[in-house]
Amino acid sequence: MSMKISNEQFPNRLEENIQNEFMRNAVSSAQHRFQTRRAAAAEQLGNWEEWRNHGEEIRQHVLANLDYYLYELSENVVKQGGHVFFAETAEEANDYIVSIAKKKQARKIVKAKSMVTEEISLNDHLEQAGCEVIETDLGEYILQLDDHDPPSHIVTPALHKNKEQIREVFAEKNGYTQSSVPEDLALHARQVLREHFLTADIGITGCNFAVAETGSICLVTNEGNADLVSALPKTQISVMGMERLVPTFEEMEVLVSLLTRSAVGQKLTSYITVLTGAKKALEVDGPEEFHLVIVDNGRSSILGSEFEPILQCIRCAACINVCPVYRQIGGHSYGSIYSGPIGAVLSPLLGGYDDYKELPYASTLCGACTDVCPVKIPLHQLLLKHREVIVEREGRAPISEAALMNAFGFGTASSSLYRFGSKMASAVMKPFGNGETISNGPGPLKAWTDIREFPAPNKERFRDWFEKHKKEGDHS
Amino acid sequence: MTIANREHFLTNIASRLGRSPSKEKPKRIWKYNPQAMVLKDYSQDELVQVLVKQCANIHTAVMTCTVEELPHTFQKAMESYGNGTGIYSKDPRFGDMGLTSLLTLNPALHEWDYEKGNANIKMAEQANIGIVISDITLAESGTIVVQTSKDNGRTLSYLPSNSIAIIPKSTIVPRMTQAAQQLRANPVTASSIHFITGPSNSADIEMKLVVGVHGPIRMTYLIVEGI
């Protein structure tokens, strides 16, 4: 799998996903649960805004000093007996990791969940080199077993599947004969994967946060698979996006607290694991060899640009869990492993506008994403910036309102659409109107303004305007 | 021990930041410090109360006892998991807490012994119960901290079906903030530091919580007063 998960055009992806009723219900109910838990966990602290401010200042400080902290990190990894490989491109990262697999004559590789390894298509490269690669996070394992079904959420990747479908996958691929009760399904995965942990040659993990001062890798999980991936195979490779680091344990703990609360509403997840180098002398378990692969893959060109704040992201998915558009269209519609608001900002930056130019329009600009972001990324403003860039570059928006509004399933009376209309009072709209009306609207408004004028924001509320015009239409 | 491609990589980053690469450690000056306020000024007894309450949220059984009562309480915890085979870390604190004879006289229990190499992992894999002592304990989240070493393997905390963690009351701190400070002050960083909060779990299937995935399925904390 790569970052790109579909060759279908955006409207076709929408069309397909919007008809998946189970997925839409699952997403809607998951969002509700995530939102409730996150809000409770944030409220419990009593000073959540101060936490967000601290999270933001830590991430901004790291980005402003990224070269230094990566230097310090690499020095300390080596001091702890590890190897560091800086990879500017996905190819460089994959070639290096494949070369280790070949050197170790690795046949079986176990992996803990990692978005960056998905982004660079690592599994494909290792499989082409003859390795068996096994995902060990329960959700990822299910998807891998189901002929590499793409993830639809960055925290709970198999959200779009129901337990019956999962039972069928286990039955077909593993000869599973038990029930579709989640406990039974999980027990089956435990038994199958336990054997793989014990017999794998290499363990591959991602990295939630690297710690520059100690050369450590911090992994945040609930299942315990990352711990076994890093405890049993003789060689460990951790792959990190180059911006995913902190100065010391003290900042790590703040970001971990923000991450677990924002992602799943837990004070901490079951396992926060801090790994430093290879195992020490006389230790029985743990890797004999440790490699850290630091991946750029387009990130450095975001640094120093107007999109730099997206590099503050700690991949909690809180923005995805509140997004009204994600709720309607699900993760697969984004065509990228990065879905929701974070995906709509990041995918065009890492994957280019050719594949992802519609994503910045998959937003009502309601700003809910920005409000919940634990490190205060101005997500909806970055989406607007994308629109400005796209319109400037292409001279027109890439997708029509008809497709989007139908696909989003927003009724004309929906509050989201109302906010969409209201929030159009922005720089992006200025070039298209005369102050009273908008006659050449971008994005979703394009199809609309092809046949009629759209009222300029502030002059008349969209809902009022629409109601009036609908009635006029009814009478005619 | 190698570092590959660093110079070019970091030069590129620095140029995006509009300068040349820096090797000078930046000052960490923060405007905000909300983490210091959590459970601030709580007494050790109050922290115990917070910890006990949190155990209900993390699917973890909890018992409180004095050092003198510990052998009896420990036996009760073992019974709750049906006894059977077990593995425990080689830790002088077990002796300080009067557990030596209970552990060493039971032939079904094994001490982690690095001289036995991979046999330890096999024992952990087959063990019904893994037994560890918390190095630092976080009241807010109900988290034990285990630092691995030659005498305390990583898999000891993950492969057994059930886990018993002994928590000396003196190890309890308000939250991860204090643990991070303590760990930072250590001259040597363990190769693996585990912050463990209850048994393993997953909500990957239809968002339904399943307790017990790859790590232990059940967990008990024994909070010990007087140590």
Boltz contact constraints between the chains, C-beta under 6 A:
constraints:
  - contact:
      token1: [A, 30]
      token2: [B, 207]
      max_distance: 6.0
  - contact:
      token1: [A, 33]
      token2: [B, 207]
      max_distance: 6.0
  - contact:
      token1: [A, 47]
      token2: [B, 34]
      max_distance: 6.0
  - contact:
      token1: [A, 50]
      token2: [B, 32]
      max_distance: 6.0
  - contact:
      token1: [A, 50]
      token2: [B, 34]
      max_distance: 6.0
  - contact:
      token1: [A, 51]
      token2: [B, 34]
      max_distance: 6.0
  - contact:
      token1: [A, 53]
      token2: [B, 32]
      max_distance: 6.0
  - contact:
      token1: [A, 54]
      token2: [B, 32]
      max_distance: 6.0
  - contact:
      token1: [A, 54]
      token2: [B, 34]
      max_distance: 6.0
  - contact:
      token1: [A, 57]
      token2: [B, 30]
      max_distance: 6.0
  - contact:
      token1: [A, 65]
      token2: [B, 26]
      max_distance: 6.0
  - contact:
      token1: [A, 66]
      token2: [B, 13]
      max_distance: 6.0
  - contact:
      token1: [A, 67]
      token2: [B, 10]
      max_distance: 6.0
  - contact:
      token1: [A, 67]
      token2: [B, 13]
      max_distance: 6.0
  - contact:
      token1: [A, 67]
      token2: [B, 14]
      max_distance: 6.0
  - contact:
      token1: [A, 67]
      token2: [B, 21]
      max_distance: 6.0
  - contact:
      token1: [A, 67]
      token2: [B, 22]
      max_distance: 6.0
  - contact:
      token1: [A, 68]
      token2: [B, 22]
      max_distance: 6.0
  - contact:
      token1: [A, 71]
      token2: [B, 10]
      max_distance: 6.0
  - contact:
      token1: [A, 74]
      token2: [B, 3]
      max_distance: 6.0
  - contact:
      token1: [A, 74]
      token2: [B, 6]
      max_distance: 6.0
  - contact:
      token1: [A, 78]
      token2: [B, 1]
      max_distance: 6.0
  - contact:
      token1: [A, 78]
      token2: [B, 3]
      max_distance: 6.0
  - contact:
      token1: [A, 83]
      token2: [B, 2]
      max_distance: 6.0
  - contact:
      token1: [A, 84]
      token2: [B, 3]
      max_distance: 6.0
  - contact:
      token1: [A, 85]
      token2: [B, 4]
      max_distance: 6.0
  - contact:
      token1: [A, 86]
      token2: [B, 5]
      max_distance: 6.0
  - contact:
      token1: [A, 86]
      token2: [B, 6]
      max_distance: 6.0
  - contact:
      token1: [A, 86]
      token2: [B, 9]
      max_distance: 6.0
  - contact:
      token1: [A, 138]
      token2: [B, 202]
      max_distance: 6.0
  - contact:
      token1: [A, 138]
      token2: [B, 204]
      max_distance: 6.0
  - contact:
      token1: [A, 138]
      token2: [B, 213]
      max_distance: 6.0
  - contact:
      token1: [A, 139]
      token2: [B, 204]
      max_distance: 6.0
  - contact:
      token1: [A, 156]
      token2: [B, 204]
      max_distance: 6.0
  - contact:
      token1: [A, 158]
      token2: [B, 204]
      max_distance: 6.0
  - contact:
      token1: [A, 163]
      token2: [B, 205]
      max_distance: 6.0
  - contact:
      token1: [A, 163]
      token2: [B, 206]
      max_distance: 6.0
  - contact:
      token1: [A, 182]
      token2: [B, 205]
      max_distance: 6.0
  - contact:
      token1: [A, 182]
      token2: [B, 208]
      max_distance: 6.0
  - contact:
      token1: [A, 182]
      token2: [B, 210]
      max_distance: 6.0
  - contact:
      token1: [A, 183]
      token2: [B, 210]
      max_distance: 6.0
  - contact:
      token1: [A, 185]
      token2: [B, 205]
      max_distance: 6.0
  - contact:
      token1: [A, 186]
      token2: [B, 210]
      max_distance: 6.0
  - contact:
      token1: [A, 186]
      token2: [B, 213]
      max_distance: 6.0
  - contact:
      token1: [A, 214]
      token2: [B, 189]
      max_distance: 6.0
  - contact:
      token1: [A, 222]
      token2: [B, 201]
      max_distance: 6.0
  - contact:
      token1: [A, 222]
      token2: [B, 202]
      max_distance: 6.0
  - contact:
      token1: [A, 223]
      token2: [B, 200]
      max_distance: 6.0
  - contact:
      token1: [A, 223]
      token2: [B, 202]
      max_distance: 6.0
  - contact:
      token1: [A, 223]
      token2: [B, 213]
      max_distance: 6.0
  - contact:
      token1: [A, 223]
      token2: [B, 214]
      max_distance: 6.0
  - contact:
      token1: [A, 224]
      token2: [B, 158]
      max_distance: 6.0
  - contact:
      token1: [A, 224]
      token2: [B, 200]
      max_distance: 6.0
  - contact:
      token1: [A, 224]
      token2: [B, 214]
      max_distance: 6.0
  - contact:
      token1: [A, 224]
      token2: [B, 215]
      max_distance: 6.0
  - contact:
      token1: [A, 225]
      token2: [B, 214]
      max_distance: 6.0
  - contact:
      token1: [A, 227]
      token2: [B, 158]
      max_distance: 6.0
  - contact:
      token1: [A, 228]
      token2: [B, 158]
      max_distance: 6.0
  - contact:
      token1: [A, 228]
      token2: [B, 214]
      max_distance: 6.0
  - contact:
      token1: [A, 231]
      token2: [B, 154]
      max_distance: 6.0
  - contact:
      token1: [A, 231]
      token2: [B, 155]
      max_distance: 6.0
  - contact:
      token1: [A, 247]
      token2: [B, 28]
      max_distance: 6.0
  - contact:
      token1: [A, 248]
      token2: [B, 184]
      max_distance: 6.0
  - contact:
      token1: [A, 249]
      token2: [B, 180]
      max_distance: 6.0
  - contact:
      token1: [A, 249]
      token2: [B, 183]
      max_distance: 6.0
  - contact:
      token1: [A, 249]
      token2: [B, 184]
      max_distance: 6.0
  - contact:
      token1: [A, 250]
      token2: [B, 180]
      max_distance: 6.0
  - contact:
      token1: [A, 253]
      token2: [B, 176]
      max_distance: 6.0
  - contact:
      token1: [A, 253]
      token2: [B, 177]
      max_distance: 6.0
  - contact:
      token1: [A, 253]
      token2: [B, 180]
      max_distance: 6.0
  - contact:
      token1: [A, 254]
      token2: [B, 35]
      max_distance: 6.0
  - contact:
      token1: [A, 267]
      token2: [B, 140]
      max_distance: 6.0
  - contact:
      token1: [A, 267]
      token2: [B, 141]
      max_distance: 6.0
  - contact:
      token1: [A, 268]
      token2: [B, 141]
      max_distance: 6.0
  - contact:
      token1: [A, 268]
      token2: [B, 143]
      max_distance: 6.0
  - contact:
      token1: [A, 268]
      token2: [B, 197]
      max_distance: 6.0
  - contact:
      token1: [A, 270]
      token2: [B, 197]
      max_distance: 6.0
  - contact:
      token1: [A, 270]
      token2: [B, 198]
      max_distance: 6.0
  - contact:
      token1: [A, 270]
      token2: [B, 200]
      max_distance: 6.0
  - contact:
      token1: [A, 270]
      token2: [B, 201]
      max_distance: 6.0
  - contact:
      token1: [A, 272]
      token2: [B, 195]
      max_distance: 6.0
  - contact:
      token1: [A, 273]
      token2: [B, 194]
      max_distance: 6.0
  - contact:
      token1: [A, 274]
      token2: [B, 193]
      max_distance: 6.0
  - contact:
      token1: [A, 275]
      token2: [B, 192]
      max_distance: 6.0
  - contact:
      token1: [A, 276]
      token2: [B, 189]
      max_distance: 6.0
  - contact:
      token1: [A, 276]
      token2: [B, 191]
      max_distance: 6.0
  - contact:
      token1: [A, 277]
      token2: [B, 191]
      max_distance: 6.0
  - contact:
      token1: [A, 279]
      token2: [B, 191]
      max_distance: 6.0
  - contact:
      token1: [A, 280]
      token2: [B, 191]
      max_distance: 6.0
  - contact:
      token1: [A, 282]
      token2: [B, 114]
      max_distance: 6.0
  - contact:
      token1: [A, 282]
      token2: [B, 150]
      max_distance: 6.0
  - contact:
      token1: [A, 283]
      token2: [B, 150]
      max_distance: 6.0
  - contact:
      token1: [A, 284]
      token2: [B, 114]
      max_distance: 6.0
  - contact:
      token1: [A, 284]
      token2: [B, 120]
      max_distance: 6.0
  - contact:
      token1: [A, 284]
      token2: [B, 153]
      max_distance: 6.0
  - contact:
      token1: [A, 285]
      token2: [B, 121]
      max_distance: 6.0
  - contact:
      token1: [A, 285]
      token2: [B, 153]
      max_distance: 6.0
  - contact:
      token1: [A, 285]
      token2: [B, 154]
      max_distance: 6.0
  - contact:
      token1: [A, 285]
      token2: [B, 155]
      max_distance: 6.0
  - contact:
      token1: [A, 286]
      token2: [B, 154]
      max_distance: 6.0
  - contact:
      token1: [A, 286]
      token2: [B, 191]
      max_distance: 6.0
  - contact:
      token1: [A, 300]
      token2: [B, 12]
      max_distance: 6.0
  - contact:
      token1: [A, 300]
      token2: [B, 13]
      max_distance: 6.0
  - contact:
      token1: [A, 300]
      token2: [B, 16]
      max_distance: 6.0
  - contact:
      token1: [A, 303]
      token2: [B, 16]
      max_distance: 6.0
  - contact:
      token1: [A, 304]
      token2: [B, 16]
      max_distance: 6.0
  - contact:
      token1: [A, 304]
      token2: [B, 17]
      max_distance: 6.0
